[in-house]
Amino acid sequence: MFQGKYISIAVLLIAITGTSFAIPTQADQSAKQDMKNAGRSTKEAAKDVGRATKKTAKKTGHKVKKTTKKAAHKAAQKTKKGAQKVEDKTKPN
C-alpha cells in the first residue's frame, strides 16, 4: 500500500521536473523569435520611412522647380515691360 503512494509521488516529481526543464527551452525560443520579429519590424519601418522621404523629396523638388519657373517667367515679363517703357521714352517724337 505504501509502495503505490511512493511510486505515485515519484512519477509526479519526475513529471514536474521534466516539465520545468522544458519550459526554459521554449521560453528561449520564444525570446529568440521575438527578437527576430522585432528586427523584421524595424527593417520594414525603416523601409517605409525611406519611401516616405523619397516621395516627399520628389514632391518638394517639383514644387521648387515649378515656383522657380513661375518666378523667372514673371521676372522676365517685368523686365520686358520695363524695357518697353524705357524704349517708349527714348523714341524720338
Secondary structure by P-SEA (a helix, b strand, c coil): caaaaaaaaaaaaaaaaaaaaaaaaaaaaaaaaaaaaaaaaaaaaaaaaaaaaaaaaaaaaaaaaaaaaaaaaaaaaaaaaaaaaaaaaaccc
